């Protein structure tokens, strides 16, 4: 039972309470939304310069899964302008999955993205978090990242031909 | 010694430590088995009860088209099982110059094959115990050191093993390795499917480490559906076959490949029947031929001989009378 719920015998002040409660709820909702958005923005582009051409971040430091290797500095601007034909080349269309309504808020389209208020996609980790044995078709974050990169990089340099290639383009091994 | 305890637990989580086998117990077991064959008890596979009762057992799907040969799985397996450090570091590609097999210090190995058409890049194949639905090692083991668990792992208990190595001969995938480190404590080593981790609700270390999505752990039934979907969605990428779905009666560990399985070292002559089915008829006949027949023929022979003797004695009596 929430602390602000009415109890019997308080009928007279119910209307006022209701109003106050609605205001409190609105405030909580506002704070929650703001903090969520701040978190999302921070997770994707932690106060980095924006790429004027795409509206996306210029570079991204991918450091959520640091272990054997150090963080990866990903040149988002270069990939977005030189290699990809659209955001959807890497940010997959959530509409592919009927049960996932992400596309309602996050259309994978550069124009809409630029026009959107917050200019950010849903963080990959929201769906691709820890691996769930019950949903083997959803890769975890590490696999999701690599699958996106490998979709092009397996054909570039030695990636996918020798273990040493991990350090050729992306990773710096920790000593 | 701590390592040994871990292996025991890996082999059999619910068996108490007091159940270590002694020479007397083993001989008793052997005598009981001999007795059973005398009365012609039917030969059943002890380690493989009705598998339909375990629909939620786990499996692994290896996607050979996704593997990049980084050997993260080997590294994770080594750390998880506290195995000795390898002679060459895990990022040394020179190991691919030879075709390796699992050893007592590496429960899993990744081998490299050249693409059969010569056009594509190299193909990597991870090799480890396939955790068969009806394991040949378990049926071959005279000491019941192997056990198919409801979770899908084929568990091995080194305390029951007396080192005959029948499992090594029986395995159609050439997986169990023998540890020659101690002459008095024989030990077979093979992938445990990270059974202790599964029991804790974790996934096997190799699957957790794989960055490329080449190893997917899940319920075997879910993985078969996932594999079918993958083939359907990318028919150009995959051979239309899930290796291990039916091979040798089916295995927990299954594979998808873009090149014919035979070209990357998979045995393709196993058929769909479990290994035990190839020997069941013969094994069932062994007690009959070696025990029942000699007994029957022996009795018939001695009866005939007795009769002959009786007849000849009577003849002699008659002669003496005459």
Contacts between the chains, C-beta under 8 A, distances in Angstrom:
chain1	res1	chain2	res2	distance
A	131	B	203	6.3
A	131	B	207	7.9
A	131	B	208	7.4
A	131	B	217	7.8
A	133	B	58	7.8
A	133	B	203	6.5
A	133	B	217	6.5
A	133	B	218	5.4
A	133	B	219	7.3
A	134	B	218	7.8
A	136	B	61	7.6
A	136	B	216	5.0
A	136	B	217	7.2
A	136	B	218	3.5
A	136	B	219	7.8
A	136	B	222	5.5
A	136	B	223	6.2
A	136	B	226	5.5
A	137	B	226	5.5
A	137	B	229	7.4
A	139	B	213	5.2
A	142	B	211	5.3
A	143	B	210	7.2
A	143	B	211	6.5
A	143	B	212	7.0
A	143	B	213	4.1
A	146	B	211	4.7
A	146	B	212	5.5
A	146	B	213	6.8
A	147	B	66	7.9
A	147	B	212	7.5
A	147	B	213	5.4
A	150	B	66	7.8
A	150	B	68	7.1
A	150	B	212	6.6
A	154	B	68	7.0
A	154	B	121	7.4
A	159	B	68	6.9
A	160	B	68	4.1
A	160	B	69	7.1
A	160	B	121	5.9
A	161	B	68	7.9
A	161	B	69	7.2
A	161	B	121	5.5
A	161	B	122	5.7
A	162	B	69	6.7
A	162	B	93	4.3
A	163	B	69	5.9
A	163	B	70	4.8
A	163	B	71	5.4
A	163	B	90	7.0
A	163	B	91	4.5
A	163	B	92	7.7
A	163	B	93	5.8
A	164	B	91	5.7
A	164	B	93	6.0
A	165	B	68	7.8
A	166	B	70	6.0
A	166	B	91	7.6
